[in-house]
Amino acid sequence: MVVLSGQVSFDEKRELVGEGDFAAQTRQVFENIGFALSAAGASYADVIKLDYFVTDFNDEYRDTIVKIRDEYICTENPPVNTLLGVTTLGAPGLLIEIEATAFIE
């Protein structure tokens, strides 16, 4: 099992990607998840659960998450997921944080 917590929109230099842009941040988080999964010998096909934490709980954010998620993860049988609205995240400017759980045999 691979458990990834606290995936945010920082790049390899630990700089925020997409300040003020929810879609850009979401895409960067999914890129980061892909790097971490690969390092653990897993892929998006192994993801069984996603937990989203957003600073603005609205339909636009939800729709953006689903659209971008579907670019990375098979839409036939997507993983279970939870969407939570929070007042703040771990660093200024962050709009989304994603936790991912993958199962590899």
N, C-alpha and C positions, 0 to 999 in steps of 0.2 A: 504494500500500500504506500502511496505517495501522498503526503498532505502538504499543501502549499498554503501558507497563511500570509496575510498582509501584502498581497501583490498590488502595487500601485504604479502610477505612470511616471516613474523615474527611468531615465535611460542609463546606459552603462557608466556614465560619469556622475550618476546620482543627481541629475538635473531634471526638473519637472518638464514633462512633455505636454503640450497642449493647455497651457494656463488659460482658464476660463472657457475651454472648449471640451464639453463632455464627450463628444464622439472621439476626438483625438486622444483623450485620456483613456477611454475605454479600449480603443484599438491598441494603444501602447501596453495596457495591462494584459491584454490577450497575447501580445507579442512576448511579454515577459514570462507569462505562464508557459508559453511554448518553449522558451529557452530552458526554464526550470524543469519542465517535464522531460525534455530531451536529455538534460544532464543526469536525470534519475533513471534513464532507460525507458521512459514512457512517452506516450504521444496523446494528442487530443482524443483519439479513439478510446483511450483507457479512462477518460474522465467520467466519473459516476455522480459527482455532486459539485455544484457551484453555489457559493453564497456571495451575494452582492451587497455592499454597503454604500449607500449614496447619500449625498448631503442635501439633495432636493428630491423628494419622493413625488414624481409626477409621471403622467402618461408618456410624455416625450422621452424622458430618460429611459423608461421601461422599454419603449419601442426601439430606441437606439441600442440598448443592451442586446435585445433579441436579434436585431438585424446584424450586429457585429458578431455576436456569438455564433450565429448561423454561418458566417464566413469561415469560421475556424472549426466548428464542431458539426458532425453529421446531424442533419435536421430530422432524419427518419426516426431516431430514437434518442433525443437529447437527454442529457443528464438531469436529474432532479435539481431543483434550485430554490433558493430563498432570496427574496429581495427585502432589505431592511433600510429604512430611512434613519439617518443619524444626524446629530447636530454638527459634528466635526469629525475629521479624520486625523491621522498622526502627524501631518505636516501642513503648513499653510498652502492653500491653492489646490489641494487634492479634492476632487469631486466624486471619485469612485475608488473602492478597494474591493478586490475579489479574492476569496479563498477557494481553492480547488482541491478536490480529493480524487485520486486516480487509483485504480486497482490493476496491478500487473501480475501476471502469473509467472 
